[in-house]
Amino acid sequence: MKSEWPVVVVVDDEPASLAAVQRSLREEPYEVLTTREPEQALKWVDTRAVSAVITDQRMPSMAGTELLERVSRKSPATVRIILTAYAGPTLRKPGVGRAVECVIAKPWDAEMLRRAIRGFLPRRDRPDPLEGIFPAASDS
């Protein structure tokens, strides 16, 4: 059921890039939400269990690194990926490493993008394999 799938949010100010990422992920078991507005992505992070945010770096209203820093503060478990043609000094400034978990260069390879997401999501969305095996500690 799609409502139980991990939610992947994609942010890019270029509609063609959004459509290309959506095509790359159409066969994947994720609900893909796309937006041109970083603020919309932050609203989704506030109101939904977002498993990953993939964003362009250079956007008119907010840099991708700033968006991912804000996502990191709101939802530390959300995977944060930059998809950019400009992987220069901005991505090497102090503190960015904590907010950005993966940088993928444009143009991207669709299979590489899918593998990167798969590599991150299982560790975040997989239930604890020991859950239910050991009885809960009692307070008595």
N, C-alpha and C positions, 0 to 999 in steps of 0.2 A: 504494500500500500504506500503510495507516494507521500502521504502526510507523515509517515514514520521514517522516511529517508533523511539522511543528513542534508542540511541546508548549506549550499555554497552560494555566496554572494559575490558577484562580479561587478566591479566599478571601473568605468572608463568613459571619458568624455566623447569618444569617437564611436558612433553607432556601429560602424563596420567591425571594429574590434570586439564590441560586445556580441555581435551576431556570430563572429568567428569563434569566440570562446564557447558560446552556447552550442554551436555546431560540434565543436570538439568534445563536448561533455554530454551530448544528447543521449548516448547509449549507456552512460554511467548511472549507477543507482543513487543519484543525488537529485534533490530539488534545486534547480539553478534559478536564482533571482538575479536580474540584471538591472543596473541603473546607471545613469550618467551623473548622478548627484551623490557625492560622498555623505551628505547629511541624511539621505534616504537610507544608505547602508547602515549608518549609526542608529537610525530608528529601528531597523530590522534587528540589529544586535541587541537593542534594548527590549524588544518585544518577542523575539523568537530565539530558539536554541540554534544559533548559527554555528556550524561546524568549521567553516573556512570563509575567509574574505580574500579575494584576489583583486588587486587593484593596479591600475596604471600609476606611474610615478608623477608624470607631468599632466596636471589637470588645472583648469583655470581657477576653480574655487578652493582647492585644497590639494597639497602634495600628497601622494600616496603614502609617504613615510609618516606624515602627520596623521592621516586617517588611521593607519595601522597602529600608531602610538596610542590613539584614542580607543581603538578597538581593544588593544592589549589591556588598558586600564579598566574598561567596562567588562570585558570577557576574556580573562587570561587563557582560558582553554581553547579559544577560537584560533585556528591555524591562520597565519598571516603571510600572504604571498604577494610579492611585487612582480608585475609583468611589465617590462619596460624596454624601450629602445635606448635608454640613457642610464646605464648602470655605472655612472661616474662617481665623483667625489661625494655627492649628496648621500649616497647609500653607504659611505664609509665614515660618516661623522659619528662621534661618540654617542652611545645610547641607541643607535638605530638597530644594532644587532639584537637587542632584546625585543624590539617590536616587529622585526622582519625575520621570519624563519626561513624564507626561501626567495631567491631572486631568479626569475626566468626571463631570458632575453627575447625581445621581439625581433624578427618574427620567430614564433615558437614552433616547436614540433608538437603536434597534437598528442602523440603517444607519450612524449616526455611529460607534458602537462598532466595527462591522466595518471601516469605513474607517480608523479610528485604528489598529487592529491591523495591517491591511494596509499602512498607511503606515510602520510601524516594522519589521515582520518582513522584508520583502524586503531591506532593507539589511543585516540581520543574518544571514539564512539563505541568501542567494544565493551560489553559488560564485563565486570570483574569475574574471572573464571572461578573464583572461590566463593562467590556470593551464594548463600543458601546452603553451603556444605557444612560450615561450622555454625553451631547454635549461637545466638546473640548472648552476650554477657548479661547476666541478671544482676539487679541491684540488691538482691536479698542476702 
